[in-house]
Amino acid sequence: MVSDSDPDLEMILADMRREFIESSNDRLDEVEEAISRLLANKGKPEYEMLEIKRHVHSIKGMGGSFGFPSATLWAHALEDYLETVRDIGVDQLWDVQLFVDRVRDILDGGTDVDGRQVADAIKYLPLRGVKRDRTGLKAGLSVLLLMPKGIQRKIVGRELTTFGFKVIIAESSLEAIDLGLTHRPDLIITSMLLDRMSGLELARVFSAIEATAHHKCLVITASDESDIAGEDLPSNVAVVHKGLNFSRDLIQFLSAQKLLER
C-alpha cells in the first residue's frame, strides 16, 4: 500500500504535472499559430477552427486531472464562446487570444487559481467579438444553459448572447450543478428532458441549495400545458415552450425577474 507521503508517488505526480504543462503550452502554441494564419487569411478557416477547438477541448479534459481545474474552467469558457459566437472574424480571434492568454498565465505560474476568482474573471472578461443586438439587459449577467448538444442549443445560446449574457454550457445535470456552484449564474436555463432528472427537478435542486436558492430558473419544454399543470414551482422558476415565441417569453421572464434595465 502506498502512503500519501510516498516520495516515489510524489515524483511521479510531479512529472505528470510537468508533462501536462508542457503539452498544454504546445497546444496553446498551435492555437496561436492557427489564429495567426486566420488573421493573415492563410490556410482553410474550417480546418484552423477545428484545430483550435481540438486543442482547447484536450486542455479542458485534462486540466482538472493534473491539478489545474482553473485551466479547465478557462478552456470550458472558450468552448462556450466558440459555440455561441455567430461569426469568426478579427474581433472574435482576438477574443480567443484573451482566453488563451489566461490559460497560459495559469500554466506558467505553476499553481492553480481559486475557481470563484476564475468564474468572476470569465464573467467580466472584456470581449470585442460579441455583438449585442438587443438592449435592456443589465450589464455583467451570466446564464447557465443545459440543453442536449445540437442545433437548438446553438440557436438558444446565440440568442442569449445577443441579449448580452455570458453563456456557460453544461453537458449534464450533474455538471450543471457543479458549474452553478462555481459560476453562480444570474439565470439558469434548462431543458425539461434531461439525462438523469427532469428540468423541473434540477430547478428544485438549485432552489434547495443555499448558494443558488435565489437564482432564476427557466425550464424549456415542448410539452403541452396540461403536462405541467398543477406543478408546484418555486417563485424563481418559470416554464416556457420551444418555438417562435421563445424570444418573447424570455423577455417577459427577464422583465418579471428584474433582469432588464428600466
N, C-alpha and C positions, 0 to 999 in steps of 0.2 A: 504493500500500500504506500502511495506517495503522499507525503505530508505537504501542507500548504506552503511550507518554507523550504521545500526541496530545491537546492541550488541548481540542479540539472534542469528541473522543470522551469524554473525562473529564466534560465538561459535560453531554453527552447522558446518560451513565450516572447522573450525579448527579441530573439532572432526573427520570429514570425511577425512581430510588430514592425521591426525594421524593414523586412521584406515587403510588408503591406504598404508602408510609407513610400518606399522606392517604386514599387509597381504602380501605386496610385499617382505619384508625381509623373511617372512615364505616361500614364493615361491622360493626365491633365495637359502634358506637353502635346499629346496627339490632338486633344480637343482644341488647344490654342492654335496648332498648325492648321486644323480644319477651319477655324474661324478666320485665320489669315487668308487662306485660299478663297473662302467665300467673299471676304471683303475685297479681294483682288479680282473677283469674277473668274476664278480659275477652278477647274475641276467640275464635277457634277453635283449640283446642290443637294439632290436626293441622297446621293451616296455620302456626302460630307455630313449631312444632318443625321443619317443613320449611324455613322461612326461616332458622332458626338453623343447620341443617345445611348449607344452600346457602352461606351466608356463610363458615362455617368451612372448607368444602371449597375455596372460592376462595382463602382465605388460605393454606391448606395447599399448594395447587397452585402458587402464585406466590412464596412466601417465599424459596425457595432461588434462584430466578432473579434476585432483586433484592438478594441479599446478606444474607438473613435466614433461613438454614436452621434456626436455633433457633426462630424463629416457626413454621416448618413442623412442627418436632417437637412443639411445644405444640398446634398445631391438629390434628395427627395423633392425639395422645393424647386430645384432646377427642372426636374422631370415634370412637375406640375406646371411650371411656367411654359415649358415647351408644348405641353398638351393643350393649354388654354389660350396661348397667344395666337392671333389669327394669321399673321404673316411673319416671315423671317426676312428681315432686311437689315440695314446697317444698325438701326437703333436696337433691334432685338438681339443682334450679335454682340453689341456692347453690353447688353443686359446679361447675356450668357457669360461674358467675361467677368462680370461682377460676381456671379455665383462661383465661378472657377477660382477667382482670387480668394474668396472666403474659405473655400475648401483647402486651398494651398496654404493659407495662413495657419490653419489648424494643424496640418501635417508638418509644416516647417517648424511650428512651435513645439511639436512633440508631445503635447499634453491635450487632453480633451477639454472642452468648454462646456459649462453648465447649459443644459438643454433649454431652460427657460430664457436664458440670455440669447441663445441662438434663435429661439422662437420669436422673441421681440425684434431681433435684428432682421429676421426674414420679413416680419410684418411691415417694417418701416424701411426696407431696402428701396432706395430711390431708383425706379425703373423708368427708362426712356421709351421702351418699345410697347408699353401697354396703352392702347387707345381707349380712353374713357368716353364712350359715345353717349352715355346717359348722365344726367345731372341729378343732384339732390341727395346722393348718398353721403353720409358723414365720412370724413377722412379717416384713414387708418383702420379700416374694418377688414376682418378676415372671415372666411367661410370654410367649414369642413364639409366636403362633398363625398358621399358614399353612394355610388351607383355602379352597376355592372359595367366593365370596360366595354367601350363601343362608341358608335356614332352619337347616341343620345347623350352619353356622359360628356362627350366632347362639345356638343351643342350647348348643353346646360352650363358647362364650365366656362365656355367663351361668353355666354350670355351674362354670367355673373361677373366676369372680368370687365365687360363693358359698363357695368354698374360701378366699378371701382373696387370690388373686393379683391383681396389676395386669396387665391383659391388653394386649399390644401386637399389633396385627393387621397382617400383611403380605399384600400382594396378589399377589406373585410370588416365585419362588425367589430372584431377584437382589435384590429389595427385602428379603427375609428375611435375606440375608447382610449387607446394609448395616445393617439395623436391629439385627441380632445383634451386630455390631461396635460399634454406637453404644450400645445399651442394656445389653449383657452380661446377658441374662436368666438367671434361675436354671433355667429349664426351657424347652425348645423343643418344640413340638408341631406336627407337620406331617402332611398327608395323604400317602398313598403316591403317588397320581397327581397330578403337578404339571404346570406348563406346559412346562418345558424340561429337567427331570430328575425322577427319582423321589424320593420322600421318603427312601428309604434312601441315595441318592446325596447328597442335601442333608445328611443326618445325618453322612455321612462327610466332607463338605466342612467342616462345623463342627468335626469331630474333628481335621481336619488343620490347622486354623488355630490358632496358639498362643493367641490371645486367647480362643478359645471351646472349646479342646480338651477341657476337663473339664466342660463344660456338659451337663446331662442332656437327652436327646432321646427323644421318644416319637413313634412313627410310627403313624398310624391307617390301617387298611386294611379293605376289605370282602372281600378275597381269602381263599381257603382257606389253611389252614396249609401245605398242600403247595406252594403258590406261593412261599413264603418259606423253606421248609425248606432247610437247608444254607447259608443266608446267613451270612457271617462278619461278625457285628455287633460294633462296638466295645463295650467293657464298659459305657459310659454310655448305650447305645441299647437301646430295647425296642420291641416291636411289639404293639399292641392292636387288637382288632376293633371295628368300629362295632356299636351295638346296645344292648340293655337292660343289658348288663354293663359298659358303659363306665365308669360311676362306680366300680364295684367294682375294675375293673382299674386305674383311675387311682389309687385309694387304695393298692392294693398296690404300684404303681410308686413313688409318693411315699414310702411307708414303706421300700421297698428302697433308695431313694436318700437316705434320711435327711433328707427334707424335712419330716417330721412331728415335732411335739413328742412326747416320750415322757412 
